[in-house]
Amino acid sequence: MRYLLLLSLFLLPLMANADSVRVAVAANFASPLRTLVALYQRSYPQADIQLTVASTGKLAAQIRQGAPYDIFLSADNRRPLELAREGWLKPETVRTYAQGVLVVWTPRPGVPITPQSLRQGSLHPVALANARTAPYGQAAQAVLSALQVPKSVTLVRAENVGQSYHFAHSGAAAAAFVALSQVLGQGGSQWRVPTSLYPPILQQGGLLNDTPGASQFYDFLFSAAAQQQIEASGYRVIHAQ
């Protein structure tokens, strides 16, 4: 009996770890996801949701290298589909959980951010995420091309949209291309970029492992309550999927 008690005590941490849900999440969605985790834990207080935050491209590379994630929440729809074709994600679980909204933002109030100010170079340096790895960076690059922003405008390349925000917030850049969700309710000045200037930012997710805990939390992200919270966080939601 004493041996069984000691064995059960030894196994408890392993069992708790086995129930952990490991989520790889794109930088723009990190803060909204933390809010969603707190909402989820109201109903499931024992749920252990562990987040890894990075650019979409970096997370996709980690998954291909065998990183032990259960859920991937991308900032685009390309990487999840590629990973599903390659056998990393379960194809039937790939869904759009949010549609991103791009803004140009500065923490300084009263700054006129317009297409003209960008074209004229009166706003620089301007920070944006790396277009090679971050979908918000790709969207920002599309806007710069559409507006024909001159090469004289200094661009500060960030690793992800979270770092792009940091450059503007710290003063290292005059303004930054960021996700609306990052600056919703904050002061400063912003220009909400018309969606006609960049491809839709369809943020898709998928399951790597369909464990009960991972499947339940992933399904929760598409519930009415979660989608309402996502919309309130500065995203568009696609109601019919």
NORURQUI-V435276 format. One record per residue. RES is the residue in one small letter. SS is DSSP state (alpha for helix, beta for strand, coil for the rest). Layout:
BEGIN
res={RES & RES}
ss={SS & SS}
END
This chain:
BEGIN
res={m & r & y & l & l & l & l & s & l & f & l & l & p & l & m & a & n & a & d & s & v & r & v & a & v & a & a & n & f & a & s & p & l & r & t & l & v & a & l & y & q & r & s & y & p & q & a & d & i & q & l & t & v & a & s & t & g & k & l & a & a & q & i & r & q & g & a & p & y & d & i & f & l & s & a & d & n & r & r & p & l & e & l & a & r & e & g & w & l & k & p & e & t & v & r & t & y & a & q & g & v & l & v & v & w & t & p & r & p & g & v & p & i & t & p & q & s & l & r & q & g & s & l & h & p & v & a & l & a & n & a & r & t & a & p & y & g & q & a & a & q & a & v & l & s & a & l & q & v & p & k & s & v & t & l & v & r & a & e & n & v & g & q & s & y & h & f & a & h & s & g & a & a & a & a & a & f & v & a & l & s & q & v & l & g & q & g & g & s & q & w & r & v & p & t & s & l & y & p & p & i & l & q & q & g & g & l & l & n & d & t & p & g & a & s & q & f & y & d & f & l & f & s & a & a & a & q & q & q & i & e & a & s & g & y & r & v & i & h & a & q}
ss={coil & alpha & alpha & alpha & alpha & alpha & alpha & alpha & alpha & alpha & alpha & alpha & alpha & alpha & alpha & alpha & alpha & alpha & coil & coil & beta & beta & beta & beta & beta & beta & alpha & alpha & alpha & alpha & alpha & alpha & alpha & alpha & alpha & alpha & alpha & alpha & alpha & alpha & alpha & alpha & alpha & coil & coil & coil & coil & coil & beta & beta & beta & beta & beta & beta & coil & alpha & alpha & alpha & alpha & alpha & alpha & alpha & alpha & alpha & coil & coil & coil & coil & coil & coil & beta & beta & beta & coil & coil & coil & coil & alpha & alpha & alpha & alpha & alpha & alpha & alpha & alpha & coil & coil & coil & coil & coil & alpha & alpha & alpha & coil & beta & beta & beta & beta & beta & beta & coil & beta & beta & beta & beta & beta & coil & coil & coil & coil & coil & coil & coil & coil & alpha & alpha & alpha & alpha & alpha & coil & coil & coil & coil & coil & coil & beta & beta & beta & beta & coil & coil & coil & coil & coil & alpha & alpha & alpha & alpha & alpha & alpha & alpha & alpha & alpha & alpha & alpha & alpha & alpha & coil & coil & coil & coil & coil & coil & coil & beta & beta & beta & beta & coil & coil & alpha & alpha & alpha & alpha & alpha & alpha & alpha & alpha & alpha & alpha & coil & coil & coil & coil & beta & beta & beta & beta & beta & alpha & alpha & alpha & alpha & coil & coil & coil & coil & coil & beta & beta & beta & beta & coil & coil & alpha & alpha & alpha & coil & coil & coil & beta & beta & beta & beta & beta & beta & beta & coil & coil & coil & coil & alpha & alpha & alpha & alpha & alpha & alpha & alpha & alpha & alpha & coil & coil & coil & alpha & alpha & alpha & alpha & alpha & alpha & alpha & alpha & alpha & coil & coil & coil & beta & coil & coil & coil & coil & coil}
END
